[in-house]
Amino acid sequence: MAPGARSSSSAKIPGASDGETLDPGIFEGLAGVRLAMRRFLAFSEAALSEAGITSQQYQALLVIKVASQNQIRVRELSEQLLIQHNGAVQLVDRLEAAGLAERIPSITDKRSVLVGLTVHGVSVLDALARKHLGAMLENEPLLVESLTRLRDLAHTAYCGD
């Protein structure tokens, strides 16, 4: 299992104990969430392909962008992406080759190297983030409705309202 990966949930299923039938609304809510996610991911893969980067590269750019001072250690990047350290090193190599990121010597730890975005990387990330935000807003009604349904059913099951 990758670092930081989680095993299956051990949380109680709202609305039903073992053998008890789940409320049909739970299935409707879960189906709606998954449909919204599939639509968004299909859009995302097409947009990323058009931009010439992979989903993993895009996620890495996002992680770097939100890191302190827009720089991150490779070890921390691997943890955030739930990948092995050597995979993160190879990913950074590909980001560097594409001109999207650069390695920066750490000022505080001479043994450590940080990864930061290049001007080109910032530009590509900004354009893709704008496209992704638009696609999220298109799918928001279905996602919000589905999550609200699931929350309400869980609240009813746990609180009896």
C-alpha positions in Angstrom: 0.0 0.0 0.0 1.3 3.5 -0.8 2.3 5.8 2.0 -0.7 7.5 3.4 -3.1 5.3 1.7 -6.1 4.2 3.7 -7.6 0.8 3.9 -11.3 0.2 3.6 -13.5 2.2 6.0 -14.6 0.7 9.2 -17.2 3.4 9.9 -20.7 2.3 10.6 -23.0 2.4 7.6 -25.7 4.9 8.3 -29.3 3.7 8.2 -28.7 -0.1 8.6 -27.1 -2.6 10.9 -25.9 -5.9 9.6 -28.6 -7.5 7.5 -30.9 -4.5 7.6 -32.0 -3.0 4.2 -30.5 0.3 3.3 -32.7 3.2 2.4 -33.0 3.5 -1.5 -32.0 7.1 -1.2 -28.5 6.0 -0.1 -28.1 4.2 -3.4 -29.4 7.2 -5.3 -27.0 9.5 -3.5 -24.0 7.3 -4.0 -24.9 6.9 -7.7 -25.2 10.7 -8.1 -21.9 11.3 -6.4 -20.1 8.7 -8.6 -21.8 10.1 -11.8 -20.6 13.7 -11.0 -17.1 12.4 -10.3 -17.0 10.3 -13.5 -18.1 13.3 -15.5 -15.5 15.6 -13.9 -12.8 13.0 -14.3 -13.6 12.4 -18.0 -13.5 16.2 -18.6 -10.2 16.4 -16.6 -8.5 13.6 -18.6 -9.4 15.3 -21.9 -8.3 18.7 -20.7 -5.0 17.4 -19.4 -4.4 15.4 -22.6 -5.0 18.5 -24.6 -2.5 20.3 -22.5 0.1 17.5 -22.8 0.3 16.5 -19.2 -0.9 13.6 -17.1 -3.3 13.5 -14.3 -0.5 12.8 -11.9 1.6 15.7 -13.2 -1.4 18.0 -12.8 -1.9 16.8 -9.2 1.8 17.4 -8.5 1.6 20.9 -9.8 -1.4 21.6 -7.5 0.4 20.1 -4.5 3.5 22.3 -5.3 1.4 25.4 -5.7 -0.3 25.0 -2.3 2.9 24.1 -0.5 4.6 26.6 1.7 6.3 29.2 -0.5 5.2 27.1 -3.5 8.0 24.7 -2.9 8.0 21.1 -1.5 10.5 18.4 -0.7 10.3 15.3 -2.9 9.5 13.2 0.1 6.5 15.4 1.0 5.4 15.4 -2.6 5.4 11.6 -2.6 3.3 11.6 0.7 0.8 14.0 -0.7 0.4 12.0 -4.0 0.3 8.7 -2.2 3.2 7.3 -4.3 6.6 5.8 -3.5 9.6 8.2 -3.1 11.3 6.8 -6.3 8.1 7.4 -8.2 8.0 11.0 -7.0 11.7 11.4 -8.1 10.8 10.2 -11.6 7.7 12.4 -11.7 9.8 15.5 -10.8 12.3 14.4 -13.6 9.4 14.5 -16.1 8.1 17.8 -14.8 11.5 19.3 -15.1 11.9 17.9 -18.7 8.6 19.5 -19.6 9.7 22.8 -18.2 6.9 22.8 -15.5 9.0 22.5 -12.4 12.5 22.9 -11.2 14.7 21.6 -8.4 15.8 24.2 -5.9 18.6 23.6 -3.3 17.3 24.0 0.2 18.7 27.0 2.0 18.1 25.4 5.5 19.3 21.8 4.7 22.1 21.4 2.2 21.2 17.7 1.8 17.7 18.5 0.7 16.2 19.6 -2.6 12.9 21.4 -3.0 10.7 21.4 -6.1 9.1 24.6 -7.3 7.0 25.6 -10.3 8.6 27.4 -13.2 6.9 30.4 -14.8 5.7 28.0 -17.6 4.4 25.6 -14.9 2.5 28.4 -13.2 1.0 29.4 -16.5 -0.1 25.9 -17.4 -1.5 25.3 -13.9 -3.5 28.5 -13.9 -5.1 27.7 -17.3 -5.9 24.2 -16.3 -7.3 25.3 -12.9 -9.6 27.7 -14.6 -10.9 25.0 -16.9 -11.3 22.5 -14.0 -13.2 25.1 -11.9 -15.6 25.6 -14.8 -16.2 21.9 -15.1 -16.7 21.5 -11.4 -19.4 24.3 -11.4 -21.2 22.5 -14.2 -21.4 19.3 -12.1 -22.0 21.0 -8.8 -25.8 20.7 -8.7 -25.7 16.9 -9.0 -22.9 16.6 -6.6 -24.4 18.9 -4.0 -27.8 17.3 -4.3 -26.3 13.8 -3.9 -24.1 14.7 -1.0 -27.0 16.5 0.7 -29.2 13.5 0.3 -26.6 11.2 1.8 -25.9 13.6 4.7 -29.7 13.9 5.4 -30.1 10.2 5.4 -27.1 9.6 7.6 -28.4 12.3 10.0 -31.8 10.7 10.1 -30.3 7.3 10.7 -28.0 8.5 13.5 -30.2 11.1 15.2 -33.6 9.8 14.4 -34.9 13.1 13.0 
